[in-house]
Amino acid sequence: MPTSPAFDSASDSALAFDSAYDELLAAWPHPTTNSVLPTPYGTTHLLHHGAEDAPPVLLLPGGGSTAGSWRTTAAALGATRRVHAVDLVGGPGRSRADGRPIRTAADLTAWLDAVLDGLGLTSAAFCGHSYGGWIALRYALAAPDRTDRLVLLDPTGCFAGFRPGYLLRALPTLLRPTAARTAGFLAWETGGADHDPRVRRLDTLAAELPRLRPVTGPRPTSTELTALRPPALVLLAEGSRTHDARRAAKRATALGLRTELVPGSTHHTLPAALPPHLLAALTGFLAP
């Protein structure tokens, strides 16, 4: 079973990734601390920012990205929230897939239950980007009593399917991932939009490191989404090439969810490229 190369491999790719991770972490707001939390599903690495006694929020990154991608969001949320940004077990970063395999959505729920328990929390707000949004939404549906509020940033597999052109472009990076292929793919998807260079470099280097296949599943049904209990905010990248953002927004709005489009952003420029007024909307929504 692959484990986190940031800890276990001496390869040039792993060393470059580790250096880029530290560079991104150095740009996080001060003070930021990190920790590793044992769970039955693997050792989970987290970044922490904000007052220790503030209401908690867990930040879940997209597939292929890391906890570090939340730098600007964490800086804003840290004024009123205790931020816990998570490296996904089995993904790039400093978590380790050294426990039970995560194979189903129920396993993901049990893993997040263990993370909350390990942090000494009965519940928390959740904010997820892309695949992390799908995980957060699935958790909110399965564990509403442990989910205070929910923010989804251009989530995949929640309100709309992938564009065929996006999947076609992504296929080479999935079948034979290299840093060069991933750099080209990210350049295509983000176009001329502002993309944090530290995040882009880390996500590019992550392509050459081993990772586990992510758990996938069907989109939540309208019945499930109508019954969603925690208050939810959905922010969709207007320029996303991943899916039809307007179609996704229309469905989310029809289901009674507060939904806004993020102008000037694409799927992969988030979460770093939220414009100030929408970053304020996110922090206001999550304010205690």
Salt bridges, closest charged atoms under 4 A:
ASP8 OD1 - ARG96 NH2 3.69
ASP18 OD1 - ARG94 NH2 2.76
ASP22 OD1 - ARG94 NH2 2.85
ASP87 OD2 - HIS45 ND1 2.89
ASP113 OD1 - ARG146 NH1 3.40
ASP117 OD1 - ARG146 NH2 2.92
ASP145 OD1 - ARG229 NH2 2.51
ASP154 OD1 - HIS243 NE2 3.00
ASP154 OD2 - HIS267 ND1 2.60
ASP196 OD2 - ARG71 NH2 3.01
GLU224 OE2 - ARG138 NH1 3.31
GLU238 OE2 - ARG246 NH2 2.73
GLU260 OE2 - ARG258 NH2 3.60
